[in-house]
Amino acid sequence: MKKQSTRNDGNASQSASVLVQLLLGFLNRNLEKFSPPIQNLIGVTVLLLLVVVVLHAFAPTYVEGRLYVQEAEDRRPMMAQGYSLIRGTETYFTDSNGNWMMPAGSGLIPHKTRVELKDEEGHYHGDYFTLWGPLPIVSALWVSHYNVVVNSYKKRGVRISVSRRGVIGAVQEMAESLTNIGVVHAQSQQGAPSPPYMVVHLDGLGDVGCRNTNWCGTRGESRRLEGFSINLPKGLGDVRLRYLCYIEGIGDQKTLEGQFCGTRGQSKRLEGFAVYLEGRDASKFSVAYQAWLQDRGATPVMRDGAFAGTRGERRRVEAVRVWIDRR
């Protein structure tokens, strides 16, 4: 194993040396044709290019991305929590927003790696997927980014889908992963109903599903939450959950039930919301919720129609929590 690594490092060093010699030879033959200012500009450009080549040849490269779990064909993928990625004898964990990162080797040739998943209960998922390291040179500027979706509702066939993000999205996601923002896990009281199913629309990420009492969205990433929808779990009897949103430039929207509250594709921030219950059995339950606000953090726990957030302060909501308690 060590011999193979030494051989790869030697090949990378030789390739970089040949590339530098060719480049210097070309400049020596042609640089005299240009004026001194142009020569200086070309020299600085070449120097930067050489730095990038050296970084790629000798510095480690990385592969990173986001892991989602889709539990039903007709539902949005949810950010995976508690999953780990297994590569040989190495284990890499996802954070609370489903982010992960792993080294991808070094050298001028992209590295291929096969990864297996382990779920939050420690069980192997059983399917593998393949990732490639960054393309030559560009790894000095950004990492390879993948979105991995585990289609857990499928019983056979291909259960993992992998897609590669573009350059801009990769740079944004790398910055998010490096911050390693944690999410505080809320503990449900004993005998509490199952949490509602939520879909939030996030700036740069689109629709993301959540089905737990944790924060749904992001915290500390300066990412705007633009809207959401909430659906109650089964088994509560005659109970309906209704909510309203306060949207930038729009104000209070009409009260909705199960529908999307907010905007998509308009770059408008959600600034606050309120939730309450209706129906014959509503008196048996209480709905509680919080908003995570820009520069302020978590609001106090609000209940049964009280407004969480701000109005008219131009302060975005970045994440929300909603859960049901028995009275």
Number of C-alpha atoms within 10 A of each C-alpha: 6 7 8 9 12 11 12 16 17 14 16 19 17 13 15 19 14 11 14 17 11 11 13 13 11 11 15 10 9 9 16 10 9 11 9 11 9 12 15 13 11 15 14 12 11 16 12 12 14 17 13 17 24 20 20 26 27 16 14 14 25 21 24 23 24 20 25 24 22 21 15 12 11 7 12 18 21 23 23 24 18 15 25 23 21 17 15 10 5 9 14 15 18 21 22 21 25 22 24 25 22 17 13 21 21 24 26 23 17 16 16 12 15 13 16 17 23 18 14 12 8 11 10 15 15 9 14 14 15 10 19 17 23 26 17 16 20 16 24 20 12 21 24 25 28 22 16 19 20 22 18 15 12 14 8 7 7 12 18 19 12 14 12 15 15 11 15 9 13 20 16 14 23 21 12 18 20 12 10 16 15 12 15 8 11 12 9 16 10 8 8 13 18 18 21 19 19 24 23 26 25 24 21 14 14 13 20 19 23 23 20 19 20 20 24 29 28 22 22 17 16 15 19 26 32 29 26 26 19 24 17 20 13 11 9 16 11 10 18 17 19 21 23 20 27 25 25 22 11 11 14 16 14 10 13 16 16 16 13 18 25 25 17 18 11 9 14 19 25 32 30 27 28 22 24 18 20 14 11 11 13 19 12 12 18 16 19 19 25 23 29 27 26 21 11 10 14 19 15 12 13 18 20 18 18 14 19 26 25 18 17 12 9 14 19 25 32 29 26 26 22 24 23 23 17 15 10
